Amino acid sequence: MGRLGIFGGTFDPVHHGHLIVAEVMMEELSLDRVLFLPAGQPPHKLGRPITAAFHRLTMLQLAIQGNPRFGLSFVDVERPGPCYTVESLAILQQEYPGDELVFLMGEDSLRDLPTWREPNRIAEQAVLAVALRPNVEVDLEAVFAHVPAARDRVVLVPVPLIQIAASDIRRRVAEGRTIRYQVPQAVEEYIYHHGLYRPAPAAAGNERVREAQGV
């Protein structure tokens, strides 16, 4: 039996913070591999458009290509409709029947776990490995009160404080600012080559008209 880390997220775009956390968690938890699981349509982001799965998958492939212990799963992007973690883990259990699944998450996700679909079943399907940032406390008992199956299934893993956010990267690109060293070089080149996160030309033109009119 191996230990397989499952790292879910939108990855819009993937950045160095994701890669550092995955590497630290893999080492600290003695994982054999980490499988990146990009979301198709995250249920908690139904009101926000996200970049096409093809682009997010390609950027992930570019980002992890130098690490043989990093892999990529298409489970969520190949399914229509909102993708729930409990369903994704069930599919992965079937795909990797000999492995122990370790679901990588942040402390904010752990706090929100009681609101997820079938949280007790999630805890039964996988060990919950929580990336713990410096000077952040987690009230485990509050989580266990709502998700009793999570007791003895949560592992806290200290990780470096990495203040890189995908939302900030998207904003910086839209503003024409640098993202060098925040994402792998291949990802940076892909973003610029395909014009990702840039304002639509029509919208940019309308903005210039409004500025000229003093609006």
Secondary structure by P-SEA (a helix, b strand, c coil): cbbbbbbbcccccccaaaaaaaaaaaaaacccbbbbbbbcccccccccccccaaaaaaaaaaaaccccccccccccccccccccaaaaaaaaaaacccbbbbbbbcaaaaaacccccaaaaaaaabbbbbbcccccccaaaaaaaccccccccbbbbbbccccccaaaaaaaaaacccccccccaaaaaaaaaaccccccaaaaaaaaaaaaacc
